[in-house]
Amino acid sequence: MVDDSPQLRGELRTLSSAVTEPVKAFGIAFASVCSLIAFVSLFMRDARVTLAALGMTAVIWLRVWVGLRLRVVQTDGYWLLASSLSKTAWIPLTKIISVTRVWFPGAQRVYVEVESETPFGREIVFEPQFDLGALVGQHPVVKELRDLVARAKARDVPG
């Protein structure tokens, strides 16, 4: 894994949803407002309202916490670029072990497992762009990324 940009061999194409970073920022703002409402509800002296507000706030913060793992992911066919607001990792496609899709309440997630440690750990998580056909079958981004990894590993085999 390298932090500096390698020599790209093609144009970068975004695999993750275009709203990844804005949704994270909106989620934090929304959860903060819900927390404020829950705090204010303490002064209303209605236990049901307070418990409902605290419960809703806890669920929203849990959703935000899970969403903070999402990365912006791009590829040029040789490298996988994973980034967040503060970190970037360039990962050779030959170092990817697996690409899987997992359903998450309200969204889909793609998990990319890599051989060695990155600034994000050994697993890169992103939400792919929405595809209506992927609701019943394999997501095209997962298939494309698996094909790119297989092609990169085939090129890397000596002889």
Backbone as JSON Lines, residues from 0, in Angstrom:
{"i":0,"aa":"M","n":[0.84,-1.16,0.0],"ca":[0.0,0.0,0.0],"c":[0.9,1.24,0.0]}
{"i":1,"aa":"V","n":[0.53,2.21,-0.76],"ca":[1.3,3.45,-0.82],"c":[0.37,4.62,-0.58]}
{"i":2,"aa":"D","n":[0.91,5.67,0.05],"ca":[0.12,6.87,0.29],"c":[0.19,7.83,-0.88]}
{"i":3,"aa":"D","n":[1.34,7.84,-1.58],"ca":[1.5,8.75,-2.71],"c":[0.86,8.13,-3.95]}
{"i":4,"aa":"S","n":[0.41,9.0,-4.83],"ca":[-0.24,8.55,-6.05],"c":[0.76,7.83,-6.95]}
{"i":5,"aa":"P","n":[0.44,6.59,-7.36],"ca":[1.32,5.89,-8.3],"c":[1.06,6.4,-9.72]}
{"i":6,"aa":"Q","n":[1.87,5.93,-10.65],"ca":[1.66,6.27,-12.05],"c":[0.41,5.54,-12.53]}
{"i":7,"aa":"L","n":[-0.64,6.27,-12.83],"ca":[-1.89,5.66,-13.28],"c":[-1.76,5.21,-14.72]}
{"i":8,"aa":"R","n":[-2.43,4.12,-15.05],"ca":[-2.38,3.57,-16.41],"c":[-3.66,3.84,-17.17]}
{"i":9,"aa":"G","n":[-4.63,4.38,-16.51],"ca":[-5.9,4.69,-17.14],"c":[-6.61,5.78,-16.36]}
{"i":10,"aa":"E","n":[-7.78,6.1,-16.8],"ca":[-8.57,7.13,-16.12],"c":[-9.23,6.54,-14.88]}
{"i":11,"aa":"L","n":[-9.23,7.31,-13.79],"ca":[-9.89,6.85,-12.57],"c":[-11.4,6.84,-12.75]}
{"i":12,"aa":"R","n":[-12.02,5.76,-12.32],"ca":[-13.47,5.62,-12.36],"c":[-13.97,5.37,-10.95]}
{"i":13,"aa":"T","n":[-14.98,6.12,-10.55],"ca":[-15.52,6.01,-9.2],"c":[-16.47,4.82,-9.11]}
{"i":14,"aa":"L","n":[-16.22,3.96,-8.12],"ca":[-17.06,2.79,-7.88],"c":[-18.07,3.03,-6.77]}
{"i":15,"aa":"S","n":[-17.74,3.94,-5.87],"ca":[-18.62,4.2,-4.74],"c":[-19.67,5.24,-5.1]}
{"i":16,"aa":"S","n":[-20.67,5.32,-4.26],"ca":[-21.75,6.27,-4.46],"c":[-21.2,7.7,-4.39]}
{"i":17,"aa":"A","n":[-21.74,8.57,-5.21],"ca":[-21.28,9.96,-5.24],"c":[-21.65,10.72,-3.97]}
{"i":18,"aa":"V","n":[-22.58,10.19,-3.21],"ca":[-23.04,10.91,-2.02],"c":[-22.4,10.4,-0.73]}
{"i":19,"aa":"T","n":[-21.33,9.62,-0.83],"ca":[-20.7,9.02,0.36],"c":[-20.32,10.06,1.39]}
{"i":20,"aa":"E","n":[-19.52,11.03,1.03],"ca":[-19.05,12.04,2.0],"c":[-20.18,12.98,2.45]}
{"i":21,"aa":"P","n":[-21.03,13.5,1.54],"ca":[-22.13,14.36,2.01],"c":[-23.07,13.66,2.97]}
{"i":22,"aa":"V","n":[-23.34,12.37,2.74],"ca":[-24.24,11.64,3.63],"c":[-23.62,11.5,5.02]}
{"i":23,"aa":"K","n":[-22.3,11.28,5.08],"ca":[-21.65,11.19,6.39],"c":[-21.78,12.51,7.15]}
{"i":24,"aa":"A","n":[-21.54,13.62,6.47],"ca":[-21.65,14.93,7.13],"c":[-23.08,15.21,7.56]}
{"i":25,"aa":"F","n":[-24.05,14.91,6.7],"ca":[-25.46,15.11,7.05],"c":[-25.85,14.23,8.23]}
{"i":26,"aa":"G","n":[-25.37,12.99,8.25],"ca":[-25.68,12.07,9.35],"c":[-25.21,12.59,10.69]}
{"i":27,"aa":"I","n":[-24.01,13.12,10.72],"ca":[-23.47,13.67,11.97],"c":[-24.3,14.87,12.41]}
{"i":28,"aa":"A","n":[-24.64,15.75,11.47],"ca":[-25.45,16.93,11.8],"c":[-26.83,16.52,12.31]}
{"i":29,"aa":"F","n":[-27.47,15.56,11.64],"ca":[-28.8,15.1,12.03],"c":[-28.77,14.44,13.41]}
{"i":30,"aa":"A","n":[-27.76,13.59,13.65],"ca":[-27.63,12.93,14.95],"c":[-27.38,13.95,16.06]}
{"i":31,"aa":"S","n":[-26.64,15.0,15.76],"ca":[-26.39,16.04,16.75],"c":[-27.67,16.78,17.1]}
{"i":32,"aa":"V","n":[-28.48,17.1,16.11],"ca":[-29.76,17.77,16.35],"c":[-30.67,16.85,17.17]}
{"i":33,"aa":"C","n":[-30.71,15.56,16.85],"ca":[-31.52,14.61,17.61],"c":[-31.05,14.53,19.06]}
{"i":34,"aa":"S","n":[-29.74,14.58,19.26],"ca":[-29.19,14.57,20.62],"c":[-29.65,15.8,21.4]}
{"i":35,"aa":"L","n":[-29.65,16.94,20.73],"ca":[-30.11,18.18,21.37],"c":[-31.59,18.07,21.73]}
{"i":36,"aa":"I","n":[-32.39,17.53,20.84],"ca":[-33.82,17.34,21.12],"c":[-34.02,16.39,22.3]}
{"i":37,"aa":"A","n":[-33.24,15.32,22.33],"ca":[-33.34,14.37,23.45],"c":[-32.96,15.05,24.76]}
{"i":38,"aa":"F","n":[-31.94,15.9,24.73],"ca":[-31.53,16.63,25.94],"c":[-32.64,17.58,26.39]}
{"i":39,"aa":"V","n":[-33.22,18.31,25.46],"ca":[-34.3,19.25,25.79],"c":[-35.52,18.49,26.33]}
{"i":40,"aa":"S","n":[-35.75,17.28,25.82],"ca":[-36.92,16.51,26.28],"c":[-36.8,16.12,27.76]}
{"i":41,"aa":"L","n":[-35.61,16.16,28.31],"ca":[-35.43,15.88,29.74],"c":[-36.19,16.89,30.6]}
{"i":42,"aa":"F","n":[-36.3,18.11,30.09],"ca":[-36.96,19.17,30.85],"c":[-38.48,19.17,30.67]}
{"i":43,"aa":"M","n":[-38.98,18.33,29.77],"ca":[-40.43,18.25,29.53],"c":[-41.12,17.42,30.61]}
{"i":44,"aa":"R","n":[-40.37,16.66,31.35],"ca":[-40.87,15.82,32.44],"c":[-41.9,14.8,31.98]}
{"i":45,"aa":"D","n":[-41.76,14.36,30.75],"ca":[-42.59,13.27,30.25],"c":[-41.63,12.13,29.91]}
{"i":46,"aa":"A","n":[-41.64,11.09,30.73],"ca":[-40.67,10.0,30.6],"c":[-40.79,9.29,29.25]}
{"i":47,"aa":"R","n":[-42.0,9.16,28.73],"ca":[-42.18,8.47,27.45],"c":[-41.51,9.24,26.31]}
{"i":48,"aa":"V","n":[-41.69,10.53,26.28],"ca":[-41.08,11.35,25.24],"c":[-39.56,11.29,25.36]}
{"i":49,"aa":"T","n":[-39.06,11.4,26.57],"ca":[-37.61,11.36,26.79],"c":[-37.03,10.01,26.38]}
{"i":50,"aa":"L","n":[-37.66,8.92,26.78],"ca":[-37.16,7.6,26.41],"c":[-37.21,7.39,24.9]}
{"i":51,"aa":"A","n":[-38.28,7.83,24.26],"ca":[-38.39,7.71,22.81],"c":[-37.29,8.52,22.12]}
{"i":52,"aa":"A","n":[-37.07,9.75,22.58],"ca":[-36.04,10.61,21.99],"c":[-34.65,10.03,22.19]}
{"i":53,"aa":"L","n":[-34.38,9.52,23.39],"ca":[-33.07,8.92,23.66],"c":[-32.87,7.65,22.83]}
{"i":54,"aa":"G","n":[-33.91,6.83,22.71],"ca":[-33.82,5.61,21.9],"c":[-33.58,5.92,20.44]}
{"i":55,"aa":"M","n":[-34.33,6.88,19.91],"ca":[-34.17,7.27,18.51],"c":[-32.76,7.83,18.28]}
{"i":56,"aa":"T","n":[-32.29,8.63,19.22],"ca":[-30.95,9.22,19.09],"c":[-29.88,8.14,19.11]}
{"i":57,"aa":"A","n":[-30.03,7.15,19.96],"ca":[-29.05,6.06,20.02],"c":[-29.0,5.29,18.7]}
{"i":58,"aa":"V","n":[-30.16,5.01,18.13],"ca":[-30.21,4.3,16.85],"c":[-29.57,5.13,15.74]}
{"i":59,"aa":"I","n":[-29.84,6.42,15.73],"ca":[-29.28,7.3,14.7],"c":[-27.76,7.38,14.83]}
{"i":60,"aa":"W","n":[-27.25,7.51,16.07],"ca":[-25.8,7.55,16.26],"c":[-25.14,6.23,15.87]}
{"i":61,"aa":"L","n":[-25.82,5.11,16.11],"ca":[-25.29,3.81,15.69],"c":[-25.18,3.77,14.16]}
{"i":62,"aa":"R","n":[-26.21,4.24,13.48],"ca":[-26.2,4.28,12.01],"c":[-25.07,5.19,11.5]}
{"i":63,"aa":"V","n":[-24.88,6.34,12.16],"ca":[-23.8,7.26,11.77],"c":[-22.44,6.6,11.99]}
{"i":64,"aa":"W","n":[-22.27,5.93,13.12],"ca":[-21.01,5.28,13.43],"c":[-20.65,4.24,12.37]}
{"i":65,"aa":"V","n":[-21.65,3.44,11.96],"ca":[-21.43,2.44,10.91],"c":[-21.11,3.14,9.59]}
{"i":66,"aa":"G","n":[-21.8,4.23,9.29],"ca":[-21.59,4.96,8.05],"c":[-20.23,5.63,7.95]}
{"i":67,"aa":"L","n":[-19.6,5.91,9.09],"ca":[-18.29,6.56,9.06],"c":[-17.2,5.64,8.5]}
{"i":68,"aa":"R","n":[-17.46,4.35,8.43],"ca":[-16.5,3.41,7.84],"c":[-16.5,3.47,6.32]}
{"i":69,"aa":"L","n":[-17.51,4.09,5.72],"ca":[-17.61,4.13,4.26],"c":[-16.5,4.97,3.65]}
{"i":70,"aa":"R","n":[-15.99,4.52,2.54],"ca":[-14.91,5.2,1.84],"c":[-15.34,5.54,0.41]}
{"i":71,"aa":"V","n":[-14.67,6.51,-0.15],"ca":[-14.81,6.81,-1.58],"c":[-13.81,5.89,-2.27]}
{"i":72,"aa":"V","n":[-14.27,5.12,-3.25],"ca":[-13.42,4.12,-3.9],"c":[-13.4,4.38,-5.4]}
{"i":73,"aa":"Q","n":[-12.17,4.37,-5.97],"ca":[-11.98,4.56,-7.4],"c":[-10.96,3.54,-7.89]}
{"i":74,"aa":"T","n":[-10.96,3.3,-9.21],"ca":[-9.97,2.39,-9.79],"c":[-9.58,2.86,-11.19]}
{"i":75,"aa":"D","n":[-8.36,2.5,-11.56],"ca":[-7.92,2.74,-12.95],"c":[-7.73,1.41,-13.68]}
{"i":76,"aa":"G","n":[-8.12,0.31,-13.03],"ca":[-7.94,-1.01,-13.6],"c":[-6.69,-1.71,-13.1]}
{"i":77,"aa":"Y","n":[-5.81,-0.97,-12.4],"ca":[-4.58,-1.53,-11.86],"c":[-4.46,-1.25,-10.36]}
{"i":78,"aa":"W","n":[-5.02,-0.14,-9.94],"ca":[-4.96,0.3,-8.55],"c":[-6.38,0.55,-8.04]}
{"i":79,"aa":"L","n":[-6.53,0.38,-6.73],"ca":[-7.77,0.75,-6.05],"c":[-7.42,1.91,-5.14]}
{"i":80,"aa":"L","n":[-8.08,3.03,-5.32],"ca":[-7.89,4.2,-4.48],"c":[-9.04,4.25,-3.49]}
{"i":81,"aa":"A","n":[-8.71,4.19,-2.2],"ca":[-9.7,4.32,-1.14],"c":[-9.37,5.59,-0.38]}
{"i":82,"aa":"S","n":[-10.37,6.44,-0.16],"ca":[-10.1,7.7,0.53],"c":[-11.26,8.11,1.41]}
{"i":83,"aa":"S","n":[-10.91,8.91,2.39],"ca":[-11.89,9.57,3.25],"c":[-11.45,11.03,3.29]}
{"i":84,"aa":"L","n":[-12.06,11.8,4.15],"ca":[-11.69,13.21,4.21],"c":[-10.25,13.42,4.67]}
{"i":85,"aa":"S","n":[-9.7,12.47,5.44],"ca":[-8.38,12.69,6.01],"c":[-7.31,11.69,5.57]}
{"i":86,"aa":"K","n":[-7.69,10.58,4.94],"ca":[-6.72,9.54,4.58],"c":[-6.93,9.07,3.15]}
{"i":87,"aa":"T","n":[-5.84,8.55,2.57],"ca":[-5.89,7.98,1.23],"c":[-5.01,6.75,1.19]}
{"i":88,"aa":"A","n":[-5.45,5.71,0.5],"ca":[-4.63,4.52,0.31],"c":[-4.73,4.08,-1.14]}
{"i":89,"aa":"W","n":[-3.57,3.81,-1.75],"ca":[-3.5,3.25,-3.1],"c":[-3.16,1.78,-2.93]}
{"i":90,"aa":"I","n":[-4.03,0.92,-3.4],"ca":[-3.87,-0.52,-3.2],"c":[-3.77,-1.19,-4.57]}
{"i":91,"aa":"P","n":[-2.69,-1.93,-4.83],"ca":[-2.62,-2.67,-6.1],"c":[-3.74,-3.71,-6.13]}
{"i":92,"aa":"L","n":[-4.4,-3.86,-7.26],"ca":[-5.49,-4.84,-7.37],"c":[-5.0,-6.26,-7.09]}
{"i":93,"aa":"T","n":[-3.71,-6.51,-7.3],"ca":[-3.16,-7.84,-7.04],"c":[-3.14,-8.17,-5.55]}
{"i":94,"aa":"K","n":[-3.28,-7.18,-4.69],"ca":[-3.25,-7.38,-3.25],"c":[-4.64,-7.56,-2.64]}
{"i":95,"aa":"I","n":[-5.66,-7.58,-3.48],"ca":[-7.03,-7.77,-2.99],"c":[-7.32,-9.26,-2.87]}
{"i":96,"aa":"I","n":[-7.82,-9.65,-1.7],"ca":[-8.12,-11.06,-1.43],"c":[-9.54,-11.4,-1.87]}
{"i":97,"aa":"S","n":[-10.51,-10.55,-1.49],"ca":[-11.9,-10.84,-1.83],"c":[-12.72,-9.56,-1.94]}
{"i":98,"aa":"V","n":[-13.81,-9.68,-2.69],"ca":[-14.78,-8.59,-2.85],"c":[-16.16,-9.21,-2.61]}
{"i":99,"aa":"T","n":[-16.86,-8.71,-1.6],"ca":[-18.18,-9.25,-1.28],"c":[-19.17,-8.12,-1.06]}
{"i":100,"aa":"R","n":[-20.44,-8.44,-1.28],"ca":[-21.51,-7.47,-1.06],"c":[-22.35,-7.95,0.12]}
{"i":101,"aa":"V","n":[-22.73,-7.01,0.96],"ca":[-23.55,-7.31,2.12],"c":[-24.71,-6.33,2.15]}
{"i":102,"aa":"W","n":[-25.9,-6.85,2.42],"ca":[-27.06,-5.97,2.58],"c":[-26.99,-5.37,3.96]}
{"i":103,"aa":"F","n":[-27.27,-4.1,4.05],"ca":[-27.3,-3.38,5.31],"c":[-28.64,-2.66,5.34]}
{"i":104,"aa":"P","n":[-29.28,-2.55,6.49],"ca":[-30.6,-1.88,6.51],"c":[-30.57,-0.53,5.8]}
{"i":105,"aa":"G","n":[-31.31,-0.43,4.73],"ca":[-31.42,0.81,3.98],"c":[-30.34,1.01,2.93]}
{"i":106,"aa":"A","n":[-29.4,0.07,2.8],"ca":[-28.32,0.26,1.84],"c":[-27.61,-1.06,1.57]}
{"i":107,"aa":"Q","n":[-26.71,-1.03,0.59],"ca":[-25.84,-2.15,0.3],"c":[-24.41,-1.72,0.6]}
{"i":108,"aa":"R","n":[-23.59,-2.64,1.02],"ca":[-22.19,-2.36,1.28],"c":[-21.33,-3.34,0.5]}
{"i":109,"aa":"V","n":[-20.19,-2.87,0.03],"ca":[-19.21,-3.72,-0.61],"c":[-17.98,-3.74,0.3]}
{"i":110,"aa":"Y","n":[-17.53,-4.96,0.61],"ca":[-16.36,-5.14,1.46],"c":[-15.22,-5.67,0.6]}
{"i":111,"aa":"V","n":[-14.09,-4.96,0.64],"ca":[-12.9,-5.36,-0.11],"c":[-11.84,-5.73,0.93]}
{"i":112,"aa":"E","n":[-11.45,-7.01,0.94],"ca":[-10.44,-7.47,1.88],"c":[-9.09,-7.45,1.18]}
{"i":113,"aa":"V","n":[-8.08,-6.88,1.84],"ca":[-6.75,-6.77,1.25],"c":[-5.74,-7.57,2.07]}
{"i":114,"aa":"E","n":[-4.61,-7.91,1.43],"ca":[-3.59,-8.75,2.07],"c":[-2.92,-8.12,3.26]}
{"i":115,"aa":"S","n":[-2.63,-6.83,3.19],"ca":[-1.89,-6.19,4.27],"c":[-2.63,-4.97,4.79]}
{"i":116,"aa":"E","n":[-2.12,-4.43,5.84],"ca":[-2.74,-3.3,6.53],"c":[-2.73,-2.04,5.65]}
{"i":117,"aa":"T","n":[-3.82,-1.29,5.71],"ca":[-3.94,0.02,5.04],"c":[-4.27,1.04,6.12]}
{"i":118,"aa":"P","n":[-4.32,2.31,5.8],"ca":[-4.76,3.29,6.81],"c":[-6.18,3.04,7.3]}
{"i":119,"aa":"F","n":[-6.95,2.23,6.58],"ca":[-8.33,1.91,6.95],"c":[-8.46,0.5,7.52]}
{"i":120,"aa":"G","n":[-7.36,-0.18,7.75],"ca":[-7.4,-1.56,8.2],"c":[-7.26,-2.49,7.01]}
{"i":121,"aa":"R","n":[-7.6,-3.75,7.21],"ca":[-7.48,-4.74,6.13],"c":[-8.76,-4.87,5.33]}
{"i":122,"aa":"E","n":[-9.74,-4.04,5.64],"ca":[-11.02,-4.11,4.94],"c":[-11.46,-2.7,4.54]}
{"i":123,"aa":"I","n":[-11.75,-2.55,3.27],"ca":[-12.25,-1.28,2.74],"c":[-13.75,-1.47,2.51]}
{"i":124,"aa":"V","n":[-14.56,-0.57,3.08],"ca":[-16.01,-0.68,2.96],"c":[-16.53,0.52,2.18]}
{"i":125,"aa":"F","n":[-17.38,0.25,1.19],"ca":[-18.0,1.36,0.47],"c":[-19.4,0.99,0.04]}
{"i":126,"aa":"E","n":[-20.18,2.02,-0.24],"ca":[-21.52,1.83,-0.75],"c":[-21.48,2.08,-2.25]}
{"i":127,"aa":"P","n":[-21.85,1.07,-3.06],"ca":[-21.78,1.26,-4.5],"c":[-22.9,2.18,-5.0]}
{"i":128,"aa":"Q","n":[-22.74,2.64,-6.22],"ca":[-23.79,3.44,-6.83],"c":[-25.04,2.58,-6.95]}
{"i":129,"aa":"F","n":[-26.21,3.22,-6.83],"ca":[-27.46,2.48,-6.86],"c":[-27.68,1.86,-8.23]}
{"i":130,"aa":"D","n":[-28.11,0.59,-8.23],"ca":[-28.44,-0.11,-9.46],"c":[-29.7,-0.93,-9.2]}
{"i":131,"aa":"L","n":[-30.76,-0.63,-9.92],"ca":[-32.05,-1.29,-9.7],"c":[-31.95,-2.8,-9.93]}
{"i":132,"aa":"G","n":[-31.19,-3.22,-10.92],"ca":[-31.03,-4.64,-11.2],"c":[-30.31,-5.4,-10.1]}
{"i":133,"aa":"A","n":[-29.53,-4.68,-9.3],"ca":[-28.75,-5.32,-8.23],"c":[-29.62,-5.7,-7.04]}
{"i":134,"aa":"L","n":[-30.88,-5.27,-7.04],"ca":[-31.77,-5.62,-5.93],"c":[-32.06,-7.12,-5.92]}
{"i":135,"aa":"V","n":[-32.0,-7.76,-7.07],"ca":[-32.3,-9.19,-7.14],"c":[-31.08,-10.03,-7.55]}
{"i":136,"aa":"G","n":[-30.06,-9.43,-8.06],"ca":[-28.89,-10.19,-8.51],"c":[-27.6,-9.59,-7.99]}
{"i":137,"aa":"Q","n":[-26.53,-10.01,-8.62],"ca":[-25.21,-9.51,-8.24],"c":[-25.07,-8.05,-8.65]}
{"i":138,"aa":"H","n":[-24.41,-7.27,-7.82],"ca":[-24.2,-5.86,-8.15],"c":[-23.11,-5.76,-9.21]}
{"i":139,"aa":"P","n":[-23.32,-4.95,-10.26],"ca":[-22.32,-4.84,-11.33],"c":[-20.95,-4.35,-10.84]}
{"i":140,"aa":"V","n":[-20.92,-3.52,-9.81],"ca":[-19.64,-3.04,-9.29],"c":[-18.84,-4.19,-8.67]}
{"i":141,"aa":"V","n":[-19.53,-5.09,-7.99],"ca":[-18.85,-6.24,-7.38],"c":[-18.27,-7.13,-8.49]}
{"i":142,"aa":"K","n":[-19.08,-7.39,-9.51],"ca":[-18.62,-8.22,-10.63],"c":[-17.43,-7.56,-11.33]}
{"i":143,"aa":"E","n":[-17.54,-6.27,-11.6],"ca":[-16.46,-5.56,-12.28],"c":[-15.17,-5.59,-11.47]}
{"i":144,"aa":"L","n":[-15.28,-5.33,-10.17],"ca":[-14.09,-5.32,-9.33],"c":[-13.46,-6.71,-9.23]}
{"i":145,"aa":"R","n":[-14.29,-7.74,-9.12],"ca":[-13.76,-9.11,-9.1],"c":[-13.05,-9.44,-10.41]}
{"i":146,"aa":"D","n":[-13.63,-9.02,-11.54],"ca":[-13.0,-9.26,-12.85],"c":[-11.67,-8.51,-12.96]}
{"i":147,"aa":"L","n":[-11.63,-7.27,-12.5],"ca":[-10.39,-6.48,-12.54],"c":[-9.3,-7.13,-11.69]}
{"i":148,"aa":"V","n":[-9.68,-7.62,-10.52],"ca":[-8.71,-8.29,-9.63],"c":[-8.19,-9.55,-10.3]}
{"i":149,"aa":"A","n":[-9.09,-10.35,-10.87],"ca":[-8.67,-11.59,-11.54],"c":[-7.73,-11.29,-12.71]}
{"i":150,"aa":"R","n":[-8.05,-10.26,-13.49],"ca":[-7.2,-9.86,-14.62],"c":[-5.83,-9.38,-14.14]}
{"i":151,"aa":"A","n":[-5.81,-8.58,-13.06],"ca":[-4.56,-8.07,-12.53],"c":[-3.69,-9.21,-12.0]}
{"i":152,"aa":"K","n":[-4.31,-10.17,-11.34],"ca":[-3.52,-11.31,-10.82],"c":[-3.02,-12.19,-11.96]}
{"i":153,"aa":"A","n":[-3.8,-12.32,-13.02],"ca":[-3.36,-13.11,-14.18],"c":[-2.17,-12.46,-14.87]}
{"i":154,"aa":"R","n":[-2.17,-11.12,-14.95],"ca":[-1.05,-10.38,-15.54],"c":[0.2,-10.5,-14.69]}
{"i":155,"aa":"D","n":[0.0,-10.64,-13.37],"ca":[1.12,-10.65,-12.42],"c":[1.8,-12.01,-12.32]}
{"i":156,"aa":"V","n":[1.19,-13.05,-12.86],"ca":[1.77,-14.4,-12.78],"c":[2.95,-14.48,-13.72]}
{"i":157,"aa":"P","n":[4.14,-14.85,-13.19],"ca":[5.33,-14.95,-14.06],"c":[5.2,-16.1,-15.06]}
{"i":158,"aa":"G","n":[5.75,-15.89,-16.22],"ca":[5.76,-16.95,-17.25],"c":[4.55,-16.88,-18.06]}
